[in-house]
Amino acid sequence: MLLAAPGAVAAPGEPAPPTAIGGDRLGRSGVQVSPLAGAPALPRDLTGQSWIVSDAASGEVLAANNPHLRLAPASTLKILFADTVLPKFDRNAVHKVADEEILGIGAGSSLVGIKENLEYRVEDLWRGVFLSSGNDAVHVLAHMNGGIRQTVTEMQARADALQARDTKVVSPDGYDMDGQVSSAYDLTLFARAGLRNPDFRMYCATRSAMFPGAVDRNTGQRGSFGIANTDRLLGKYPGLIGVKNGTTTNAGSTFVGAAERNGRTLLVTVMHPASYQRVYDETAELLDWGFSAAGKVQPVGRLVDELPAGAAEPTGQAGEASGLPAPPHASPSAPAASAASTASGDGDDGIGVAGWLAVVAVGAVVGAWALVVLRRRPA
């Protein structure tokens, strides 16, 4: 196997080089585990092409299977988006959405239902990202951050700083795009970093919320509607903290989960199992195994620490580097809203594209969607 050039990102499905970030064994193909006496057996019939079980505090990798395999990440890439952008804006800041901020969203995207010319609190936008996996909320926040291109550049720089060498960012929302890849190892690094932010931890653990609605033409009052977290383990698996699920045509199902038990926090990432439901079943099985196996296995690798400021090695992601944008203008008006209705979907769906087309001119959208051929799975 040839070593990739420093900083290069391999094509989807390409395994890691023999010397991998986090330890040599993490670069080997197949399951890696080193049981000691009394260690429980790994769950049987795991179908994920790639998975990893690690300790969030120590960084020890308890077991893994092809953890550096580069695969389409789907909306789990929103973890990196949040880790990059969330610290920049006050949660109580208010932003009025312009028309262009919700154009160019991929066909079939999961949406929370943001409408142009209405004002939204930043905290509502983040609930739209974490609970509904709303690509419209991501696009609005990305525009607040200086635009899609700048946000992609900053996300890539953040990945470099975290030593996430398997990741290439093309879209900030994780929508299927040519060349966009990550790995179970990298997604775990993103989740570990994100959970250090109390706001990130709060949003990813939120099970339901009210999202601002449209203005009633008769009364002039703003309405609201309920949204629910599409993470199907949240509230069901004991001690689950979050973090993020994702499903697209190209990525299949991917899930990053964190759970706490007896003072220990474990991270499990499962990518591309045999079915949508299996991503949750296998995550729960690996969490159960991890809590039972802690202290009874030798680590097979480790989660690396973030590089010191300025020490990240760029991976050649397109886009010009730039500084942080100026703070957005905060309107003094009340929280804003959306005219969209809610709809349940698979692990990554919001209201779906039909709801969005009802409030955006079709002619403006068709051109932006012409080159997109992959669609998210329907509800």
C-alpha positions as CSV (number, residue, x, y, z in Angstrom):
1,M,0.0,0.0,0.0
2,L,1.3,3.4,-1.0
3,L,1.6,6.2,1.5
4,A,-0.4,9.3,0.7
5,A,1.5,12.5,0.3
6,P,1.6,14.7,3.5
7,G,-1.8,16.4,3.8
8,A,-3.3,14.6,0.9
9,V,-6.9,13.4,1.1
10,A,-7.7,10.0,-0.5
11,A,-10.7,9.1,-2.6
12,P,-13.8,7.8,-0.9
13,G,-13.4,4.2,0.3
14,E,-9.6,4.4,0.3
15,P,-8.1,3.0,3.6
16,A,-5.6,4.8,5.7
17,P,-1.9,4.4,5.1
18,P,0.0,1.8,7.3
19,T,1.2,4.6,9.6
20,A,-2.0,6.2,10.7
21,I,-2.8,9.1,13.0
22,G,-3.5,7.7,16.4
23,G,-1.3,4.6,16.1
24,D,-0.2,2.0,13.6
25,R,-2.9,-0.5,14.5
26,L,-5.5,2.1,13.5
27,G,-4.1,2.0,10.0
28,R,-4.6,-1.7,9.6
29,S,-7.7,-3.2,7.9
30,G,-10.2,-5.2,9.9
31,V,-11.1,-5.3,13.6
32,Q,-8.5,-4.2,16.1
33,V,-8.9,-5.2,19.8
34,S,-6.5,-6.4,22.5
35,P,-8.6,-8.1,25.2
36,L,-7.2,-8.9,28.7
37,A,-8.4,-11.6,31.0
38,G,-12.2,-11.2,31.7
39,A,-12.8,-8.9,28.7
40,P,-16.2,-9.3,27.1
41,A,-16.4,-10.3,23.5
42,L,-17.2,-7.7,20.8
43,P,-20.8,-7.7,19.6
44,R,-21.4,-10.2,16.8
45,D,-22.6,-9.5,13.3
46,L,-21.5,-5.9,13.2
47,T,-22.1,-4.6,9.7
48,G,-20.6,-1.1,9.8
49,Q,-17.8,-0.7,7.2
50,S,-16.0,1.5,9.8
51,W,-16.5,2.0,13.5
52,I,-14.5,3.1,16.6
53,V,-15.0,3.0,20.3
54,S,-13.0,5.4,22.4
55,D,-12.8,7.1,25.8
56,A,-13.5,10.8,25.5
57,A,-11.3,11.8,28.5
58,S,-8.2,9.7,28.0
59,G,-8.5,9.4,24.3
60,E,-7.8,5.7,24.4
61,V,-9.3,3.7,21.5
62,L,-10.7,0.5,23.0
63,A,-11.5,-1.1,19.7
64,A,-11.9,-0.2,16.0
65,N,-12.7,-1.5,12.6
66,N,-11.1,0.4,9.6
67,P,-11.4,3.7,11.6
68,H,-9.5,5.7,8.9
69,L,-11.5,4.5,6.0
70,R,-12.6,7.6,4.0
71,L,-16.3,7.6,3.5
72,A,-19.1,10.1,2.8
73,P,-20.0,11.6,6.2
74,A,-23.5,12.9,5.5
75,S,-24.8,15.3,8.2
76,T,-22.4,14.1,10.8
77,L,-20.1,16.6,9.1
78,K,-22.3,19.2,10.8
79,I,-20.4,18.3,14.0
80,L,-17.3,20.0,12.4
81,F,-19.5,22.9,11.2
82,A,-20.7,23.5,14.7
83,D,-17.3,23.1,16.3
84,T,-16.0,25.8,13.8
85,V,-18.9,28.3,13.8
86,L,-20.8,27.9,17.1
87,P,-18.3,29.9,19.3
88,K,-18.6,33.0,17.0
89,F,-22.1,34.3,17.7
90,D,-24.0,35.1,20.8
91,R,-26.9,32.8,21.1
92,N,-29.3,35.7,21.8
93,A,-28.2,37.6,18.7
94,V,-31.0,38.1,16.1
95,H,-30.4,37.8,12.4
96,K,-32.8,38.7,9.5
97,V,-32.6,36.1,6.7
98,A,-32.0,37.4,3.2
99,D,-33.3,35.6,0.1
100,E,-29.8,34.5,-1.0
101,E,-29.1,32.8,2.3
102,I,-31.5,30.0,1.6
103,L,-30.8,29.5,-2.1
104,G,-28.6,26.8,-3.5
105,I,-29.5,24.2,-1.0
106,G,-29.1,20.7,-2.3
107,A,-32.2,18.9,-3.7
108,G,-33.9,16.7,-1.1
109,S,-32.0,18.3,1.8
110,S,-33.3,18.0,5.3
111,L,-34.7,21.4,6.4
112,V,-36.1,23.0,9.6
113,G,-38.1,25.4,7.5
114,I,-36.5,28.9,7.5
115,K,-38.2,31.6,5.6
116,E,-36.6,34.7,4.1
117,N,-37.2,38.2,5.4
118,L,-37.9,36.9,8.9
119,E,-35.7,37.3,12.0
120,Y,-34.2,34.4,13.9
121,R,-32.3,34.1,17.1
122,V,-29.0,32.4,16.8
123,E,-30.0,29.8,19.3
124,D,-33.0,28.9,17.2
125,L,-30.8,28.4,14.1
126,W,-28.6,26.0,16.1
127,R,-31.6,24.0,17.2
128,G,-32.5,23.8,13.6
129,V,-29.0,22.4,12.9
130,F,-28.8,19.9,15.7
131,L,-32.5,18.7,16.0
132,S,-33.7,18.8,12.4
133,S,-30.3,18.6,10.7
134,G,-31.6,21.6,8.8
135,N,-29.4,22.5,5.8
136,D,-31.2,25.8,5.6
137,A,-30.1,26.7,9.1
138,V,-26.5,25.7,8.2
139,H,-26.6,27.9,5.1
140,V,-27.9,30.9,7.1
141,L,-25.2,30.5,9.8
142,A,-22.6,30.1,7.1
143,H,-23.7,33.3,5.4
144,M,-23.5,35.1,8.8
145,N,-20.0,33.7,9.0
146,G,-18.9,35.3,5.8
147,G,-20.3,32.9,3.2
148,I,-20.2,29.3,2.2
149,R,-16.7,29.4,0.7
150,Q,-15.2,31.0,3.8
151,T,-17.0,28.6,6.1
152,V,-15.8,25.6,4.2
153,T,-12.2,27.0,4.3
154,E,-12.5,27.5,8.1
155,M,-13.9,24.1,8.6
156,Q,-11.0,22.5,6.7
157,A,-8.6,24.6,8.8
158,R,-10.3,23.4,11.9
159,A,-10.1,19.8,10.8
160,D,-6.4,20.3,10.1
161,A,-5.9,21.7,13.6
162,L,-7.6,18.6,15.1
163,Q,-5.3,16.4,13.0
164,A,-8.3,15.0,11.1
165,R,-6.3,14.0,8.0
166,D,-9.0,11.9,6.4
167,T,-11.4,14.8,6.0
168,K,-12.1,16.9,3.0
169,V,-14.8,19.5,3.3
170,V,-16.8,20.6,0.2
171,S,-20.1,21.6,1.7
172,P,-20.7,22.9,5.2
173,D,-23.9,20.8,5.7
174,G,-22.5,17.3,4.8
175,Y,-24.7,17.1,1.6
176,D,-23.3,14.5,-0.8
177,M,-20.7,16.2,-2.9
178,D,-17.9,14.8,-5.1
179,G,-14.7,14.4,-3.1
180,Q,-16.3,15.1,0.3
181,V,-15.1,12.5,2.8
182,S,-14.3,11.9,6.4
183,S,-13.7,8.9,8.7
184,A,-15.0,7.4,11.9
185,Y,-11.7,8.5,13.5
186,D,-12.1,12.1,12.3
187,L,-15.7,12.3,13.2
188,T,-14.9,11.2,16.7
189,L,-12.2,13.9,17.0
190,F,-14.8,16.5,16.0
191,A,-17.3,15.2,18.5
192,R,-14.7,15.1,21.3
193,A,-13.8,18.7,20.6
194,G,-17.4,19.9,20.2
195,L,-18.5,18.4,23.5
196,R,-16.0,20.6,25.3
197,N,-18.3,23.5,24.4
198,P,-21.2,23.7,26.8
199,D,-23.5,25.2,24.1
200,F,-22.6,22.3,21.7
201,R,-23.3,19.8,24.5
202,M,-26.7,21.5,25.3
203,Y,-27.9,21.6,21.7
204,C,-26.9,18.0,20.8
205,A,-28.7,16.7,24.0
206,T,-31.9,18.7,23.3
207,R,-34.7,16.2,22.5
208,S,-37.4,18.7,21.4
209,A,-38.0,22.4,21.0
210,M,-40.4,25.0,19.7
211,F,-39.2,26.6,16.5
212,P,-40.4,30.1,15.5
213,G,-43.2,30.1,12.9
214,A,-44.6,32.5,10.3
215,V,-46.5,35.7,10.9
216,D,-50.2,35.3,10.8
217,R,-51.6,37.6,8.2
218,N,-54.8,38.3,10.1
219,T,-53.5,38.8,13.6
220,G,-49.9,39.8,12.9
221,Q,-48.7,37.4,15.6
222,R,-45.8,35.0,15.2
223,G,-46.5,31.4,15.5
224,S,-44.3,28.4,16.4
225,F,-44.1,24.7,15.8
226,G,-42.5,21.8,17.4
227,I,-39.3,20.1,16.2
228,A,-37.8,16.9,17.6
229,N,-34.2,15.5,17.5
230,T,-33.8,12.9,14.8
231,D,-31.3,11.0,17.0
232,R,-33.2,7.9,17.7
233,L,-31.0,6.9,20.7
234,L,-31.5,10.2,22.6
235,G,-33.8,9.6,25.5
236,K,-33.7,5.8,24.9
237,Y,-30.1,4.8,25.5
238,P,-29.2,5.3,29.2
239,G,-26.7,8.1,29.7
240,L,-26.7,9.2,26.0
241,I,-25.5,12.8,25.6
242,G,-25.9,13.1,21.8
243,V,-24.2,13.8,19.2
244,K,-25.3,13.6,15.6
245,N,-26.8,11.3,13.0
246,G,-26.8,11.5,9.2
247,T,-28.3,9.7,6.2
248,T,-27.8,10.4,2.5
249,T,-27.9,8.3,-0.7
250,N,-24.1,8.2,-0.9
251,A,-23.3,8.0,2.7
252,G,-25.9,5.5,3.8
253,S,-26.3,5.9,7.6
254,T,-23.7,7.3,9.9
255,F,-23.9,8.1,13.6
256,V,-21.7,9.6,16.2
257,G,-22.9,8.9,19.8
258,A,-21.5,9.9,23.2
259,A,-22.8,8.4,26.5
260,E,-21.8,8.7,30.1
261,R,-21.9,6.0,32.8
262,N,-20.3,6.0,36.2
263,G,-18.2,9.0,35.4
264,R,-16.9,7.6,32.1
265,T,-17.8,9.1,28.7
266,L,-17.4,6.9,25.7
267,L,-17.6,7.9,22.0
268,V,-18.8,5.5,19.3
269,T,-18.9,6.3,15.6
270,V,-20.5,3.8,13.1
271,M,-20.3,4.5,9.4
272,H,-22.2,2.7,6.6
273,P,-23.8,-0.3,8.2
274,A,-26.2,-2.6,6.4
275,S,-29.3,-0.6,7.1
276,Y,-30.6,2.6,8.6
277,Q,-31.7,1.0,11.8
278,R,-28.5,-0.9,12.2
279,V,-26.5,2.3,12.7
280,Y,-28.4,2.8,16.0
281,D,-28.4,-0.8,17.1
282,E,-24.7,-1.2,16.5
283,T,-23.9,2.1,18.2
284,A,-25.8,0.9,21.3
285,E,-24.1,-2.5,21.2
286,L,-20.7,-1.0,21.0
287,L,-21.4,1.5,23.8
288,D,-22.6,-1.4,26.0
289,W,-19.4,-3.3,25.1
290,G,-17.2,-0.3,25.7
291,F,-18.5,0.3,29.2
292,S,-18.1,-3.4,30.1
293,A,-14.7,-3.6,28.5
294,A,-13.1,-0.5,30.0
295,G,-10.1,-1.5,32.0
296,K,-10.2,-5.0,30.5
297,V,-8.6,-4.3,27.1
298,Q,-5.4,-2.7,26.1
299,P,-5.9,0.4,23.9
300,V,-5.2,-0.2,20.2
301,G,-4.6,3.5,19.6
302,R,-5.5,7.0,20.8
303,L,-7.4,10.1,19.8
304,V,-4.8,12.7,19.1
305,D,-4.9,16.1,20.7
306,E,-5.4,19.4,18.9
307,L,-2.3,21.0,17.5
308,P,-1.0,24.3,19.0
309,A,-2.3,27.4,17.3
310,G,-0.6,27.9,13.9
311,A,0.8,24.4,13.8
312,A,-1.8,22.8,11.6
313,E,-0.6,21.3,8.3
314,P,-3.0,22.3,5.5
315,T,-4.5,19.6,3.4
316,G,-4.8,21.6,0.2
317,Q,-8.5,22.4,0.5
318,A,-9.6,24.9,-2.2
319,G,-10.6,28.3,-0.9
320,E,-8.7,31.3,0.2
321,A,-7.8,31.6,3.9
322,S,-9.3,34.6,5.7
323,G,-9.8,35.9,9.1
324,L,-12.9,35.9,11.2
325,P,-15.8,38.0,9.9
326,A,-17.1,41.1,11.6
327,P,-19.8,40.4,14.1
328,P,-23.3,40.2,12.5
329,H,-25.8,43.0,13.0
330,A,-28.2,42.1,15.8
331,S,-31.7,43.4,15.3
332,P,-33.5,44.6,18.5
333,S,-36.7,42.9,17.3
334,A,-38.2,39.7,18.7
335,P,-37.2,36.1,17.9
336,A,-37.9,35.2,14.3
337,A,-39.6,32.3,12.7
338,S,-40.4,30.1,9.8
339,A,-43.5,29.3,7.8
340,A,-42.6,25.6,7.4
341,S,-44.5,22.7,8.8
342,T,-42.8,19.8,10.6
343,A,-42.4,16.3,9.1
344,S,-40.8,13.2,10.4
345,G,-38.2,11.5,8.3
346,D,-35.4,9.1,8.6
347,G,-32.4,9.9,10.8
348,D,-31.5,13.0,8.9
349,D,-34.7,14.5,7.5
350,G,-36.4,17.7,8.4
351,I,-39.4,19.1,6.4
352,G,-37.9,17.9,3.1
353,V,-37.5,19.8,-0.1
354,A,-41.2,20.1,-0.9
355,G,-41.8,22.4,2.0
356,W,-38.9,24.6,1.0
357,L,-40.0,24.9,-2.6
358,A,-43.3,26.3,-1.3
359,V,-41.5,29.4,0.0
360,V,-38.7,29.8,-2.5
361,A,-39.1,30.7,-6.2
362,V,-38.7,27.6,-8.3
363,G,-36.9,29.4,-11.0
364,A,-34.1,30.5,-8.6
365,V,-33.6,27.1,-7.3
366,V,-33.5,25.0,-10.5
367,G,-30.3,26.5,-11.7
368,A,-28.6,25.8,-8.3
369,W,-29.8,22.2,-8.3
370,A,-28.9,21.4,-11.9
371,L,-25.6,19.7,-11.1
372,V,-26.8,17.8,-8.1
373,V,-27.8,14.2,-8.9
374,L,-27.8,12.6,-5.5
375,R,-30.8,13.0,-3.3
376,R,-31.5,12.3,0.3
377,R,-33.7,9.4,1.2
378,P,-37.4,10.4,1.4
379,A,-39.2,10.5,4.7
